[in-house]
Amino acid sequence: MSIAIPAEDPRHIPNRAVVDPAAITHNTRAVRSLLEEQTALMAIVKADGYGHGMLAAARAALEGGATWLGAAHPASALALAGAGLDVPIFCWLYEPVTAAEVLPQVIEAGVDVSVGSARMLRLVSEASRAVDRRARVHLKIDSGMGRNGVLPSEVAALGEAVSEDEFVHLVAAWTHLSSADDPADPETDRQVDEFDAACEILGQETGPVPLRHIANSAATISRPDLHRDIVRPGIALYGYPPLPMPDGKRLRPAMSLTSRLALVKDVPAGQRTGYGHSHTAAEPTRLGLVPIGYADGLHRAASGGVDVVVRTRTGDQLARQVGRISMDQIVVDLGPESRAQAGDEVLLFGDPASAVLDEGTAPTADDWARAAGTIPYEVLTSVSARVGRQTAPRGSAS
Ligand SMILES: Cc1ncc(COP(=O)(O)O)c(C=O)c1O
Protein backbone atom coordinates (compact mmCIF):
# COMPACT_ATOMS: atom_id res chain seq x y z
CA MET A 1 0.00 0.00 0.00
CA SER A 2 1.42 3.40 -0.90
CA ILE A 3 1.05 6.26 1.54
CA ALA A 4 0.19 9.62 0.04
CA ILE A 5 2.62 12.34 1.10
CA PRO A 6 0.78 15.64 1.42
CA ALA A 7 2.27 18.53 -0.55
CA GLU A 8 4.20 20.89 1.66
CA ASP A 9 1.90 23.72 2.62
CA PRO A 10 3.64 27.11 2.23
CA ARG A 11 1.78 28.32 5.33
CA HIS A 12 3.78 25.80 7.35
CA ILE A 13 7.16 26.64 5.85
CA PRO A 14 8.90 29.96 6.46
CA ASN A 15 10.89 30.08 3.22
CA ARG A 16 9.70 32.61 0.66
CA ALA A 17 10.81 33.99 -2.68
CA VAL A 18 9.23 37.42 -2.54
CA VAL A 19 9.02 39.01 -5.98
CA ASP A 20 8.54 42.73 -6.47
CA PRO A 21 6.95 43.38 -9.89
CA ALA A 22 7.54 47.13 -9.41
CA ALA A 23 11.29 46.43 -9.46
CA ILE A 24 10.97 44.62 -12.81
CA THR A 25 8.95 47.54 -14.17
CA HIS A 26 11.56 50.00 -12.87
CA ASN A 27 14.42 47.98 -14.38
CA THR A 28 12.68 47.62 -17.74
CA ARG A 29 12.07 51.36 -17.84
CA ALA A 30 15.75 51.98 -17.06
CA VAL A 31 16.89 49.63 -19.83
CA ARG A 32 14.29 51.07 -22.21
CA SER A 33 15.76 54.55 -21.59
CA LEU A 34 19.01 53.36 -23.21
CA LEU A 35 17.26 52.64 -26.52
CA GLU A 36 16.38 54.77 -29.49
CA GLU A 37 12.65 55.33 -29.88
CA GLN A 38 12.35 52.89 -32.81
CA THR A 39 14.16 50.02 -31.06
CA ALA A 40 11.87 47.47 -29.45
CA LEU A 41 12.55 45.73 -26.14
CA MET A 42 11.83 42.00 -25.98
CA ALA A 43 11.69 41.01 -22.31
CA ILE A 44 13.20 37.55 -21.86
CA VAL A 45 10.99 35.63 -19.43
CA LYS A 46 12.27 32.09 -20.01
CA ALA A 47 12.83 29.69 -17.09
CA ASP A 48 9.69 30.97 -15.38
CA GLY A 49 10.88 34.54 -15.67
CA TYR A 50 14.35 33.68 -14.34
CA GLY A 51 12.57 32.15 -11.34
CA HIS A 52 10.38 35.21 -10.65
CA GLY A 53 7.17 33.80 -12.16
CA MET A 54 6.80 34.11 -15.93
CA LEU A 55 3.45 35.86 -16.16
CA ALA A 56 4.11 38.33 -13.36
CA ALA A 57 7.50 39.13 -14.88
CA ALA A 58 5.98 39.55 -18.35
CA ARG A 59 3.25 41.90 -17.13
CA ALA A 60 5.72 43.97 -15.10
CA ALA A 61 8.12 44.26 -18.05
CA LEU A 62 5.31 45.31 -20.40
CA GLU A 63 4.37 48.01 -17.91
CA GLY A 64 7.97 49.22 -18.08
CA GLY A 65 8.00 49.53 -21.86
CA ALA A 66 8.72 46.07 -23.25
CA THR A 67 6.77 45.42 -26.46
CA TRP A 68 7.89 41.85 -27.17
CA LEU A 69 8.22 38.76 -24.96
CA GLY A 70 10.71 35.93 -25.42
CA ALA A 71 10.82 32.48 -23.86
CA ALA A 72 12.99 29.50 -24.80
CA HIS A 73 10.30 26.81 -24.90
CA PRO A 74 7.26 26.82 -27.17
CA ALA A 75 5.12 25.63 -24.26
CA SER A 76 6.07 28.72 -22.25
CA ALA A 77 5.32 30.92 -25.24
CA LEU A 78 1.94 29.25 -25.56
CA ALA A 79 1.18 30.01 -21.92
CA LEU A 80 2.11 33.65 -22.54
CA ALA A 81 -0.10 33.74 -25.64
CA GLY A 82 -2.98 32.35 -23.57
CA ALA A 83 -2.66 35.20 -21.08
CA GLY A 84 -3.97 37.75 -23.59
CA LEU A 85 -0.99 40.07 -23.35
CA ASP A 86 -1.39 41.38 -26.90
CA VAL A 87 2.29 41.65 -27.88
CA PRO A 88 4.42 39.51 -30.20
CA ILE A 89 5.88 36.46 -28.46
CA PHE A 90 8.98 34.62 -29.60
CA CYS A 91 10.40 31.16 -28.76
CA TRP A 92 13.46 29.37 -30.03
CA LEU A 93 14.16 25.97 -28.49
CA TYR A 94 12.42 22.73 -29.47
CA GLU A 95 13.09 19.24 -30.82
CA PRO A 96 11.08 17.05 -33.16
CA VAL A 97 9.23 14.74 -30.74
CA THR A 98 7.62 17.35 -28.51
CA ALA A 99 7.47 19.93 -31.32
CA ALA A 100 5.08 17.69 -33.23
CA GLU A 101 2.66 18.15 -30.35
CA VAL A 102 3.20 21.78 -29.43
CA LEU A 103 4.25 23.62 -32.61
CA PRO A 104 0.84 23.49 -34.33
CA GLN A 105 -0.75 25.09 -31.25
CA VAL A 106 2.04 27.64 -31.03
CA ILE A 107 1.66 28.67 -34.65
CA GLU A 108 -2.11 28.73 -34.39
CA ALA A 109 -1.71 31.09 -31.43
CA GLY A 110 0.36 33.45 -33.61
CA VAL A 111 3.61 32.94 -31.70
CA ASP A 112 6.88 33.62 -33.58
CA VAL A 113 9.29 30.70 -33.79
CA SER A 114 12.98 30.41 -34.46
CA VAL A 115 14.31 28.26 -37.29
CA GLY A 116 17.98 27.33 -37.29
CA SER A 117 18.17 24.25 -39.50
CA ALA A 118 16.46 22.57 -42.45
CA ARG A 119 14.95 20.07 -40.00
CA MET A 120 13.47 22.86 -37.88
CA LEU A 121 12.07 24.50 -41.01
CA ARG A 122 10.37 21.23 -41.92
CA LEU A 123 8.85 20.93 -38.44
CA VAL A 124 7.53 24.48 -38.56
CA SER A 125 6.24 24.13 -42.09
CA GLU A 126 4.39 20.89 -41.28
CA ALA A 127 2.89 22.44 -38.15
CA SER A 128 1.75 25.46 -40.18
CA ARG A 129 0.06 23.26 -42.77
CA ALA A 130 -1.67 21.33 -40.00
CA VAL A 131 -3.35 24.48 -38.68
CA ASP A 132 -3.50 26.27 -42.03
CA ARG A 133 -1.75 29.34 -40.71
CA ARG A 134 1.51 30.86 -41.94
CA ALA A 135 4.30 30.66 -39.36
CA ARG A 136 6.21 33.79 -38.40
CA VAL A 137 9.85 32.75 -38.48
CA HIS A 138 13.05 34.29 -37.09
CA LEU A 139 16.05 32.71 -38.80
CA LYS A 140 18.77 31.95 -36.27
CA ILE A 141 22.33 32.40 -37.46
CA ASP A 142 25.09 30.70 -35.50
CA SER A 143 27.68 33.47 -35.67
CA GLY A 144 30.03 31.73 -33.24
CA MET A 145 28.18 30.54 -30.14
CA GLY A 146 28.23 27.02 -31.56
CA ARG A 147 24.83 26.06 -30.20
CA ASN A 148 21.54 26.70 -31.95
CA GLY A 149 21.33 28.13 -35.46
CA VAL A 150 22.51 27.72 -39.02
CA LEU A 151 26.18 28.22 -39.83
CA PRO A 152 26.85 31.20 -42.12
CA SER A 153 28.05 28.77 -44.82
CA GLU A 154 24.54 27.27 -44.94
CA VAL A 155 22.50 30.45 -44.69
CA ALA A 156 21.93 30.72 -48.45
CA ALA A 157 20.44 27.22 -48.69
CA LEU A 158 18.18 27.71 -45.66
CA GLY A 159 17.16 31.18 -46.89
CA GLU A 160 16.19 29.71 -50.24
CA ALA A 161 14.15 27.00 -48.55
CA VAL A 162 12.39 29.61 -46.39
CA SER A 163 11.54 31.81 -49.35
CA GLU A 164 10.17 28.84 -51.30
CA ASP A 165 7.93 27.68 -48.46
CA GLU A 166 4.52 29.31 -48.72
CA PHE A 167 3.71 28.29 -45.15
CA VAL A 168 6.42 30.34 -43.54
CA HIS A 169 6.97 34.07 -43.44
CA LEU A 170 10.41 35.48 -42.57
CA VAL A 171 10.05 38.07 -39.82
CA ALA A 172 13.64 38.42 -38.61
CA ALA A 173 17.22 37.22 -38.56
CA TRP A 174 18.92 36.89 -35.22
CA THR A 175 21.95 35.64 -33.38
CA HIS A 176 23.19 35.29 -29.79
CA LEU A 177 26.49 36.57 -28.40
CA SER A 178 28.89 34.39 -26.42
CA SER A 179 31.04 37.05 -24.74
CA ALA A 180 29.19 40.35 -24.53
CA ASP A 181 29.70 40.53 -20.76
CA ASP A 182 33.41 41.16 -21.48
CA PRO A 183 33.51 44.39 -23.51
CA ALA A 184 37.23 43.88 -24.19
CA ASP A 185 36.65 40.55 -25.92
CA PRO A 186 36.96 40.98 -29.71
CA GLU A 187 34.67 37.96 -30.19
CA THR A 188 31.58 40.21 -30.06
CA ASP A 189 32.71 42.26 -33.07
CA ARG A 190 33.74 39.11 -34.90
CA GLN A 191 30.29 37.57 -34.31
CA VAL A 192 28.52 40.73 -35.42
CA ASP A 193 30.57 40.92 -38.64
CA GLU A 194 29.72 37.29 -39.29
CA PHE A 195 26.04 37.95 -38.60
CA ASP A 196 25.88 41.02 -40.83
CA ALA A 197 27.56 39.18 -43.71
CA ALA A 198 25.17 36.24 -43.30
CA CYS A 199 22.19 38.65 -43.31
CA GLU A 200 23.38 40.04 -46.65
CA ILE A 201 23.44 36.54 -48.09
CA LEU A 202 20.05 35.77 -46.56
CA GLY A 203 18.59 38.93 -48.08
CA GLN A 204 19.69 37.85 -51.53
CA GLU A 205 17.49 34.75 -51.15
CA THR A 206 14.53 36.17 -49.26
CA GLY A 207 14.45 39.85 -50.09
CA PRO A 208 15.01 42.44 -47.35
CA VAL A 209 15.13 40.93 -43.86
CA PRO A 210 12.45 42.86 -41.94
CA LEU A 211 13.99 42.77 -38.44
CA ARG A 212 17.34 41.92 -36.86
CA HIS A 213 18.18 41.19 -33.21
CA ILE A 214 21.42 40.44 -31.42
CA ALA A 215 21.71 42.07 -28.00
CA ASN A 216 21.30 40.40 -24.60
CA SER A 217 21.52 42.53 -21.40
CA ALA A 218 25.29 43.01 -21.64
CA ALA A 219 25.18 44.19 -25.26
CA THR A 220 22.06 46.29 -24.62
CA ILE A 221 23.91 48.12 -21.85
CA SER A 222 27.34 48.44 -23.44
CA ARG A 223 26.84 48.41 -27.21
CA PRO A 224 24.18 50.81 -28.55
CA ASP A 225 25.53 50.03 -32.03
CA LEU A 226 24.20 46.48 -31.63
CA HIS A 227 20.66 47.39 -30.66
CA ARG A 228 19.38 46.98 -34.23
CA ASP A 229 15.56 46.52 -34.35
CA ILE A 230 14.97 44.61 -31.11
CA VAL A 231 17.06 44.01 -27.97
CA ARG A 232 16.58 40.88 -25.82
CA PRO A 233 17.55 41.66 -22.22
CA GLY A 234 16.85 39.15 -19.49
CA ILE A 235 18.96 39.33 -16.35
CA ALA A 236 19.07 43.15 -16.21
CA LEU A 237 15.28 43.27 -15.95
CA TYR A 238 15.51 41.21 -12.76
CA GLY A 239 17.99 43.67 -11.25
CA TYR A 240 21.36 42.13 -12.11
CA PRO A 241 23.03 44.08 -14.94
CA PRO A 242 26.09 42.11 -16.10
CA LEU A 243 27.86 45.44 -16.71
CA PRO A 244 27.32 48.81 -15.01
CA MET A 245 24.48 50.86 -16.45
CA PRO A 246 26.01 53.67 -18.57
CA ASP A 247 23.98 56.42 -16.89
CA GLY A 248 24.78 55.12 -13.40
CA LYS A 249 21.12 54.23 -12.90
CA ARG A 250 20.55 51.66 -10.15
CA LEU A 251 18.63 48.54 -11.06
CA ARG A 252 16.72 46.84 -8.24
CA PRO A 253 16.97 43.12 -7.49
CA ALA A 254 13.38 41.94 -7.89
CA MET A 255 13.53 38.78 -5.79
CA SER A 256 14.17 38.48 -2.05
CA LEU A 257 14.74 35.05 -0.55
CA THR A 258 13.67 34.99 3.09
CA SER A 259 13.36 32.51 5.95
CA ARG A 260 13.15 32.66 9.74
CA LEU A 261 15.42 31.64 12.60
CA ALA A 262 14.32 28.26 13.94
CA LEU A 263 16.64 28.26 16.92
CA VAL A 264 19.20 30.48 18.64
CA LYS A 265 21.81 29.05 20.99
CA ASP A 266 24.97 30.06 22.80
CA VAL A 267 27.99 27.90 22.12
CA PRO A 268 31.49 27.86 23.61
CA ALA A 269 34.73 28.56 21.75
CA GLY A 270 35.72 25.45 19.85
CA GLN A 271 32.14 24.51 18.90
CA ARG A 272 32.24 22.84 15.51
CA THR A 273 29.42 23.15 13.02
CA GLY A 274 27.91 21.03 10.25
CA TYR A 275 28.97 18.10 8.10
CA GLY A 276 32.73 17.65 7.97
CA HIS A 277 33.17 20.23 10.75
CA SER A 278 34.38 22.82 8.27
CA HIS A 279 33.77 25.59 10.82
CA THR A 280 34.98 25.97 14.41
CA ALA A 281 33.91 28.90 16.62
CA ALA A 282 37.01 30.89 17.62
CA GLU A 283 35.20 32.57 20.53
CA PRO A 284 32.04 31.88 22.53
CA THR A 285 29.19 33.00 20.28
CA ARG A 286 25.51 32.75 19.51
CA LEU A 287 24.49 30.58 16.56
CA GLY A 288 21.22 30.75 14.63
CA LEU A 289 19.66 27.84 12.75
CA VAL A 290 17.81 28.72 9.52
CA PRO A 291 15.57 26.02 7.99
CA ILE A 292 16.64 26.53 4.37
CA GLY A 293 19.26 24.57 2.46
CA TYR A 294 20.46 23.33 -0.87
CA ALA A 295 17.14 21.58 -1.59
CA ASP A 296 15.63 25.07 -1.53
CA GLY A 297 18.19 26.34 -4.02
CA LEU A 298 21.10 27.56 -1.91
CA HIS A 299 24.35 26.52 -3.53
CA ARG A 300 26.34 24.19 -1.31
CA ALA A 301 29.52 25.46 -2.94
CA ALA A 302 28.79 28.85 -1.31
CA SER A 303 29.17 27.35 2.20
CA GLY A 304 30.76 29.80 4.62
CA GLY A 305 30.96 32.58 2.04
CA VAL A 306 27.94 34.86 2.54
CA ASP A 307 26.66 37.21 5.26
CA VAL A 308 22.87 37.15 5.56
CA VAL A 309 20.61 39.73 7.21
CA VAL A 310 18.74 38.89 10.40
CA ARG A 311 15.91 41.26 11.25
CA THR A 312 15.97 41.40 15.07
CA ARG A 313 13.71 43.31 17.45
CA THR A 314 16.34 46.02 17.68
CA GLY A 315 17.21 46.25 13.99
CA ASP A 316 18.87 44.50 11.10
CA GLN A 317 22.19 42.74 11.59
CA LEU A 318 24.53 40.80 9.33
CA ALA A 319 25.45 37.22 10.27
CA ARG A 320 27.98 35.02 8.49
CA GLN A 321 26.68 31.66 7.30
CA VAL A 322 29.06 29.11 8.82
CA GLY A 323 29.75 25.44 8.18
CA ARG A 324 28.48 23.38 5.27
CA ILE A 325 25.12 24.18 3.77
CA SER A 326 22.89 21.14 4.38
CA MET A 327 19.90 19.95 2.38
CA ASP A 328 17.34 21.68 4.62
CA GLN A 329 19.26 23.97 6.94
CA ILE A 330 22.12 26.38 7.47
CA VAL A 331 23.74 27.88 10.55
CA VAL A 332 24.63 31.55 10.93
CA ASP A 333 27.01 33.11 13.46
CA LEU A 334 25.01 35.90 15.11
CA GLY A 335 27.83 37.02 17.41
CA PRO A 336 27.78 36.91 21.23
CA GLU A 337 25.88 40.18 21.65
CA SER A 338 23.11 39.51 19.16
CA ARG A 339 19.52 40.28 20.13
CA ALA A 340 18.21 37.79 17.57
CA GLN A 341 15.64 35.25 18.63
CA ALA A 342 13.85 32.30 17.08
CA GLY A 343 11.18 33.50 14.65
CA ASP A 344 13.14 36.52 13.44
CA GLU A 345 13.14 36.97 9.67
CA VAL A 346 16.31 36.16 7.72
CA LEU A 347 17.05 37.76 4.35
CA LEU A 348 19.23 35.36 2.35
CA PHE A 349 19.45 37.69 -0.64
CA GLY A 350 17.52 40.59 -2.11
CA ASP A 351 17.69 44.31 -2.66
CA PRO A 352 20.49 45.81 -0.52
CA ALA A 353 18.33 48.92 -0.09
CA SER A 354 15.77 46.86 1.84
CA ALA A 355 18.04 46.42 4.89
CA VAL A 356 19.29 49.04 7.33
CA LEU A 357 22.76 48.05 8.48
CA ASP A 358 25.48 49.79 10.47
CA GLU A 359 28.19 47.98 8.50
CA GLY A 360 28.20 46.23 5.16
CA THR A 361 25.27 45.63 2.83
CA ALA A 362 22.59 43.00 2.48
CA PRO A 363 23.58 40.10 0.24
CA THR A 364 22.39 39.86 -3.34
CA ALA A 365 22.21 36.89 -5.71
CA ASP A 366 25.56 38.21 -6.99
CA ASP A 367 27.14 37.60 -3.58
CA TRP A 368 25.85 34.01 -3.53
CA ALA A 369 27.05 33.53 -7.08
CA ARG A 370 30.55 34.79 -6.25
CA ALA A 371 30.74 32.55 -3.17
CA ALA A 372 29.58 29.51 -5.15
CA GLY A 373 31.65 30.21 -8.26
CA THR A 374 28.61 30.68 -10.46
CA ILE A 375 26.43 33.46 -11.91
CA PRO A 376 23.34 35.22 -10.51
CA TYR A 377 21.25 33.65 -13.30
CA GLU A 378 21.83 30.24 -11.70
CA VAL A 379 21.21 31.48 -8.15
CA LEU A 380 17.84 33.00 -9.17
CA THR A 381 16.65 30.04 -11.24
CA SER A 382 17.74 27.52 -8.60
CA VAL A 383 15.20 28.59 -5.98
CA SER A 384 13.26 25.37 -5.83
CA ALA A 385 9.57 24.55 -6.08
CA ARG A 386 9.23 23.94 -2.34
CA VAL A 387 9.95 27.62 -1.62
CA GLY A 388 6.68 29.51 -1.45
CA ARG A 389 6.29 32.36 -3.94
CA GLN A 390 4.87 35.68 -2.80
CA THR A 391 4.35 39.05 -4.43
CA ALA A 392 5.79 42.03 -2.56
CA PRO A 393 3.11 44.44 -1.37
CA ARG A 394 2.91 47.51 -3.62
CA GLY A 395 5.10 50.35 -2.51
CA SER A 396 7.22 48.10 -0.28
CA ALA A 397 10.35 48.58 -2.38
CA SER A 398 12.81 51.39 -1.96
C1 LIG B 1 18.39 33.69 -26.93
C2 LIG B 1 18.54 34.56 -25.72
N1 LIG B 1 18.35 35.87 -25.83
C3 LIG B 1 18.47 36.69 -24.76
C4 LIG B 1 18.81 36.19 -23.53
C5 LIG B 1 18.94 37.15 -22.37
O1 LIG B 1 20.24 37.15 -21.89
P1 LIG B 1 20.61 38.02 -20.58
O2 LIG B 1 19.82 37.40 -19.47
O3 LIG B 1 22.07 37.83 -20.42
O4 LIG B 1 20.18 39.39 -20.87
C6 LIG B 1 19.03 34.82 -23.37
C7 LIG B 1 19.44 34.27 -22.08
O5 LIG B 1 20.41 33.62 -21.94
C8 LIG B 1 18.89 33.97 -24.50
O6 LIG B 1 19.06 32.66 -24.40
The ligand as an SDF file (V2000), in Angstrom:
LIG
                    3D

 16 16  0  0  0  0  0  0  0  0999 V2000
   18.3900   33.6940  -26.9270 C   0  0  0  0  0  0  0  0  0  0  0  0
   18.5420   34.5570  -25.7210 C   0  0  0  0  0  0  0  0  0  0  0  0
   18.3450   35.8680  -25.8260 N   0  0  0  0  0  0  0  0  0  0  0  0
   18.4690   36.6870  -24.7630 C   0  0  0  0  0  0  0  0  0  0  0  0
   18.8090   36.1910  -23.5290 C   0  0  0  0  0  0  0  0  0  0  0  0
   18.9380   37.1550  -22.3700 C   0  0  0  0  0  0  0  0  0  0  0  0
   20.2440   37.1530  -21.8860 O   0  0  0  0  0  0  0  0  0  0  0  0
   20.6080   38.0160  -20.5820 P   0  0  0  0  0  0  0  0  0  0  0  0
   19.8170   37.4020  -19.4730 O   0  0  0  0  0  0  0  0  0  0  0  0
   22.0660   37.8310  -20.4170 O   0  0  0  0  0  0  0  0  0  0  0  0
   20.1820   39.3890  -20.8650 O   0  0  0  0  0  0  0  0  0  0  0  0
   19.0280   34.8210  -23.3710 C   0  0  0  0  0  0  0  0  0  0  0  0
   19.4370   34.2710  -22.0820 C   0  0  0  0  0  0  0  0  0  0  0  0
   20.4110   33.6160  -21.9380 O   0  0  0  0  0  0  0  0  0  0  0  0
   18.8900   33.9750  -24.4990 C   0  0  0  0  0  0  0  0  0  0  0  0
   19.0580   32.6620  -24.4040 O   0  0  0  0  0  0  0  0  0  0  0  0
  1  2  1  0
  2  3  1  0
  2 15  2  0
  3  4  2  0
  4  5  1  0
  5  6  1  0
  5 12  2  0
  6  7  1  0
  7  8  1  0
  8  9  2  0
  8 10  1  0
  8 11  1  0
 12 13  1  0
 12 15  1  0
 13 14  2  0
 15 16  1  0
M  END
$$$$
